Amino acid sequence: MKRLSLCSRRHFLQANSFGLGTLALASLLREEGLLAAPVKPLTDGPDRYDLLPKRPHFDPKAKAMISLFMMGGPSQMDLYDPKPMLTKYDGQKFPGEIKYDNLAQASSKVFGSPWKFSPKGRCGMELSELLPKLGEVADDITLIRSMQSGVNNHQQALFAINNGRIIGGRPALGSWLTYGLGSETQELPAYVVLAHPGGLPTFQNEHFTNGWLPSLYQGTLIRPTEPHILNLDPQPAFEGAPQRRQLDLLETFNEAHLAEHPGELDLQARISSYELAAKMQTSAKEALDISNEPESIKKLYGVDNPLTRDYATRCIIARRLVERGVRFVQVLNSGQSWDQHGSLITALPANCVATDQPSAALVADLKQRGLLDSTVVHCGGEMGRLPVLQNDAGRAKWGRDHNTHGFSHWIAGGGFKRGHVHGETDEWGHKAVKDIVHHYDWHATLLHNFGLDHTQLAYKRNGTAATLTDGQEARVVTEILA
């Protein structure tokens, strides 16, 4: 097909910014130099990069996932993993070896948890008094007490949990799922990220990067306040028919350019992102608006409480997105707000007050709607904490240092067991010692529940098939599967 001579695609896009902005679209505009430049055709990978639903390798248990990611490292021995030995030896010298991240504030004094644990639910799962609402849904969750990645740095630990290795530049978990399965909706992004009013977590877009996967599989950032998605609305002069004509013309340019460069699958992915951006002008607004939710639902999540309102609102939005076919939703905190090197006695309860009720309500709400069986709800951070005291400058300043040798995550729905505790740490809560779940085991297990073989879900680059688990000796943890 002969290229139209009216103007170039690049000039057209530069001159006609009429409000199709999503994070994906903004990324495309930044990459516009690539759109008009020769791109080496891809000779392997899927036939087409788009968000149409794709057939998994085998029958899946899960169709969607909501990840409640707690950046900073929640303290497992204060929330999920009771250790009487810490209480018995509180204030005494720790008898073993400890690897500290912050030597300047290090201490060898054992720090017994200030909070009590008690059995919850019919399953008798022991949980902290800081998590009363999670206790009410204990019979619906699997609690893993033996997570391990083994790298004590926040960034490396985040990479391990999020992209499978301790290095950056690789696709995040949500990108892999949307690459492998596409989306059940063509009017909303397949991968959505709900940001905290205080801003993104530390390392920002590393949480939802597409890495070297096509940009179509990057997470779409949703702001906590209006406008939730920047530049989504067209300028008044372009509303209605003018915008439709511009979109039609852009489609003509795209088709002509693609015809001249057959096999450019990354170009196909970018065109799909433009098309999605236009559809989102109405669908995204409806999905993000909770005003018509019943008052009983708002109360269940805690929208009526200033302390829980933000997290409650985002958890409701996460449920609404999954209901509408979004594949992966990530709910993020600000900075490293769970990184309590000091002031743990006041900071940890504040975090729990903000998140406990909304998180538990999400599980209960999905269950009552019949969605929990097909939706994975995951809650956890990139690390846990040490059993010894940090910042020994008075009780009000006490905290705990990093620990990635044994920490806790919980999961509900999507083919995982209910009312189940898996794995153990040692008597101090320091290192996982039984039924260890490495980060790559977690990834293999999660992909399995989505009907994906972690060794077969691959993207070929530089002549090599790259996977989420990438040659690590990952196993599907069948013990936690329903």
N, C-alpha and C positions, 0 to 999 in steps of 0.2 A: 504493500500500500504506500502510495506516495505521501510524504509528509506535507501537511497543510502549510501554506506559506503566509498565513495571516500574521503569525508571530510565533516565537518559540514557546515551548511549555514553561521554560524558566521565566521568561518575561511575563507570560500570562499570570503565573502564580505570584510573582513579585508585585504585579499591579492590581491584583484582585484578592486581597486578604479580606474575605467577607464573613469571617467568623465561623470556621469549621474546626476550632481548636480543641484538641485533646492533647494529652502528653504525647501520644503517638504521632499526632499530626505536627505538633511543634518540632518533634524530632525529625520528621520528614523534611520540614522546611529548612532545618539546619543542614540537612544532608542534600539539599537540592542540587548541589554541584554534582552529586553522584547520579542523579536522575538523568541528566542530559549527557553524562559522560559514558564512554564505552564501559561495559561491565562484563567481566569474563563469565561466559555462560556456565551455569552449574550443570554438571553432568551426572550428579547423583542426588540422593535425597528424595523427598516425595515429589509426585508429579506436579503439585501446585501448592504454593504457600497461601493459605487463606484460613478463615476461622470456621469453615463449614464443619459439621460434626464428622469425626473420623472413627472408623471401627477399631476398637482395641484389639489386643492380641488374643484375649479370651474374655469370657463373661465377667463384667465388673460387679463389685459390690457397691462402689461409690461412684457418684456422678459429679459431685461438687465438693469444694473444700473451703472452710473458713479458718484462717490461721490467726489466732490471737497471739501476736509475737511480742514478748516482753523483753525489749532490749535492755541489757545491763546485767542480767543474771539473778533471777529470784532465788532467795535463800531456801534451799530444800529442807534443811533441818529445822526451819522455823515455820514451814508451810505444809510439806508433804511427807517428810521422812523423820518420824520421831526417834530420838536417840537418848534413852535414859542415861547412857554412859556420860554424855555431855553434862547432864544435870548433876550426876554423882561427882564428877571431877571439875565442876565449874570453878574457874579461877586458879586451878592447879596447872603445872607444867604438862604440856602435851608430850606423851612418851615416844611418839614416832617422829618421822621426818615430814617436813612440810615444805612445799615449794611455793614461795611467796611471789606475788607479782609486784608488790610495793614494799621493798625492804625498809624504806625510811619509817614506815608506820607499823612494821611487823611486830608481832608478839607471839610468844609460845604459850600463852595462857588459854586454857580451854574456855570456851564461851557457851554455857548452857542456854538453851532457848528460853526466853522470858515467857513464852506462851505455852498453854496446855494443849494436849492432843486428846481426842476421844474418838471412839468408833462411830461411824456414820453409815446409815442405810442398813438394809438387810445383810449386805455383804460384810459389814463391820470394818470398812476401810477407815484407818486412822488418819484424821486430818486436823489441822491446827484450828484453834478458836478464831483465828483471823479469817477463816474461810467458811463462815456459817452457811452461806447460800450454796456453795459448791457441795457442802455436806448433804444438802437436800437432794442433789442429783448424783450422789456417789454411786448409786446402783446403775447408772447409765454410762459410767466412764471407765476407761482403763487408765490406771496410774502406773507409769514407768518410773521406777526409782533407780534405774541403773543406766541412765544415759551417759555416754562418754565420747568426747572428741579428743581430749588430751592436749589441747593447745590453750595456754592461759591468757593469751592476748585477746581483747574484745574483737578486733577486726578479723583475725584469723579464725576465731571461734564462730563468728557470724558467717564467714565464708563457708566453713565446714557444714554448719547446720543449713545454710541457705542454698549453696551451690554444689556441695559435695566434696570440695577440696579446700585447703587452707589458703588458697591464692585467689585473687580477684580476677575480674574480666570474664567470668564464666556465667552462663545463664542461671537465673534463680529458679527455684522449684516451680513457682507458678508459670514461668515461661516454658519449662519442660512439659508441664501438664497441658498447657494450651497448644503447644506445638504438636504433642502427641494425639490429642483428642479433639482439638478445635473447640467450638462453643455450641451450646444449645440455642443461643440467640444470635441473631445477626443485626440487632439494633442496639446492643450494648457491648462494651469491651468484654473480652473473655476473661481478662485478668485485671482486677480493680484493687487499688490501694487506698485505704481510708486513713487520712493523716490526722494527727492530734492538733488541737488549736495552738499548742505551744511550738509546733514545728515538727519536722521529721526527726527520726532517731539519728544518732551518730552514724556516719557513713552514708546517710541520705539515700540516694537512688541505688546504692549497692544492694539495698533490700529488694528491689524489684527490677533489676536490670535484665535485659534480654541477652547480655553478653555477645557472643558471636552468632546467636540465632537471628533471623531476620527481625527487623524492628517491630513488625506486627505483633510479636509475642512479648513485648515489653509491658510492664504493668502501667495502667492508666491511673494517674494520681488524682484523687478527689479531695478537694480542699474542705475543711470542716465548716466554713462559712460561705455565704454567697459572695461572688459566683463560685459554685463548687467546681466548675470546670471553666478555666479561663477561655475567653474568646469563642464560647460556644454559640452565642447568639449573633446573627448577622447584623450589620449596621442597618438602621431603619430604611435607608435608601435602597437596600438590596433585599429586603424581605419579599417573600412570595415569588412571583414570576421572574424578577431579575435574577434572584439567586438560582432558580431552577435552570434558567438559560445558561448561567455561568457554569453550573455543574455539568450540564449537557455538553458544553463546549470543552470543559476539562476532560470529560470522559472521551470525547473524540480525540483529543491530543494523546491521552493515555493509550487508547487502542492503537493509534497510528504508531506511536513510539514502540509499543510492545511488539507490534507486527514487524517492525524493522529490526528488532533485537530478540528473536525467538530464543526461548530457553533461559531468559533472564528471570529466574524464579524470585529473586529478591525484589525485582521491579514489580512483579505481580503482588508480592506482599505489601509493598508501599501503596500500590493502587487500591488494594483492599482496605488499607487504613484510611485513605481519603473517603472511600465510599461509606465506611462505618461512621466517620466523623459527621457526615451529613445526616445520617439516620438518628444520631444521638441527640439532635436538637430538641426532639420531643420526648423520646424514650428515656433519656437520662434524667430529665427534670421530674418525670413522673416517678421513677424508681427511687430518687433521692428525697422525695417529699413524704414525710411521715405524718403530716397533719391529719390525714384521714384514718390513721391507725386507731383502733378502739382505745378508749381511756384505760381499760383493763390491761391491755397489752403494754401501754406506756408505763403504767404503774408496776407491772411485773418486772420490767427491765430497770426501772428507777429513773425515768425521765422527769418525774415530779420532784426529784431530790437534786439540789444543786451540786452535791458531791459526786453523784453518779450520772448526771444528765448527759454529759458529753459522751462517755463510753457507752451508755445506754442507747443513745441516738445512733451511734455508729454500729452497734450490734444489731439494732433493728434494720438499719440500711443494709447491712451485710445479709441478713435473712431475706430482705426484699429482693436483693440482687440475685441471690441463689434461686429464689422462687421464679425469677424471670429468665433463668437459663445461664447466668454467669458461671463460669467454671471455677474460678479461684478468687477469693476475696481475702485480703490481708488487712488486719486492723493493727495499727502501729501506735506506740507511745512516743513521747518526746525525749530527745537526747538519749541518755542512759539512765533513765529514772529509776530502774531497779538495781542500780550499781551502788549498793549501800556500803561503801568503805567506812563511812561514819554515820552517826545519827540513825542507826538502824532501828532503834527502839521507837522512834517517832515516824521515820520515813516509810518503813515497811507497812505498818498499819494504814497509813494514808493511801498507799498504793492499793492495798487490798480493799479498802472502803470504796475506792473509785471503780474497781474492776470486778469484784467478786459477784455482786448481784447481777450486773448485766451479762457476765459470762455464763453464769448458771441459768439465767433466764433464757439465753440463746439456746441452750441445750433443751430446756423444757419446752420452749416454744416450737422448735423444730420437731420435737417428738409429738406434740399435740396436733401438729399439722400433717403428720405422716411423712416428714421430710428427713428425719434423723437417720433412718436406715440407709439413705442414699447420700447423706452429707457428712463429711468428716469435719468435726470441730476439733481443733488442735490448740493447745495452750502451753507455751514454754518460751524460754529464752535461749541465749547462746551458751550459757554456762550456769553454774550454781555458785555456792560460797564455801569457804573453809570453816572447819570446826573451832578455830582459834580466834582470839580477839584481835582486832586491828584498831589502831588509833586509841591506845590506852591513855586517854587524857580526861578521864571522868566518864561516868556511866552515860551521860547524855550524848557523848561523842563516840561511843563504841560502835564498831562496825565489823564487817567480815570482808576478807580479800577474795579474789577469784578462785574458782575451782572448776575445772572441766574434766576431772577424773571420775566424778560420780555426781549426777544431778538428776532432777526430775522433770518430766513432762506429763501432761494428761491428754487423752484423746477420747472423743465420744463419736458414736455413730459410724456409718460408712463401712461396715463389715468388721469392726473391732469389738472385742468382748465387752460385756457390761459388768460393772461391779467387780473388777479384776485388778489385782496388784501384781505387777511383774518386776522381778529383779530385786536385788538388795545391794546396799552399800555396806561397808564395814561398820563396826560398832560405834565409830565416831562420825559416820556420815561423810567420810573423806573420799574413799575410792569405791567404785562399783566392784563387787566381788562375786556376784552370782547373776547368771542370765544377763550378761552385759549386752546393751544395745548401742553399738557404735552409730555415729551419725549416718554412715553409709548403709547400715542395716535398716535404719529408720526409713531412709529414702527407698530402698528396695521393697520394703514392706508396704509403704504407702502406694508406690506405683502398682504393686501387685493388686491392691484393693481397687484400683482404678482399671484393672484389666490389662496392665502393661508389664511386660517383662523388662526389667531394668537393664538387661544385657542386650536387648533388641531395640529399645527406644534410642535411636542414635541419629546423629547429625554428622555427615561426612564433611570434613574440612581438612585442607592440606593433605588429602589422600588418606586420612585416618578417620575412623568412625568414633566420634566422641559420645560418651554417655554421661548421665548424671553420676553414676557410681564409678565410672572410668577405671576399670581394671582392679579396683579394690576388692578384697575378698568379702563382698557383701552377701548377706543371706536374708531371706524373707523370714521374719520372726513369727513363725506360725503359732507360737504359744499365745500370742495376743489377738489372734484372729477368731472371730465368732464361728 
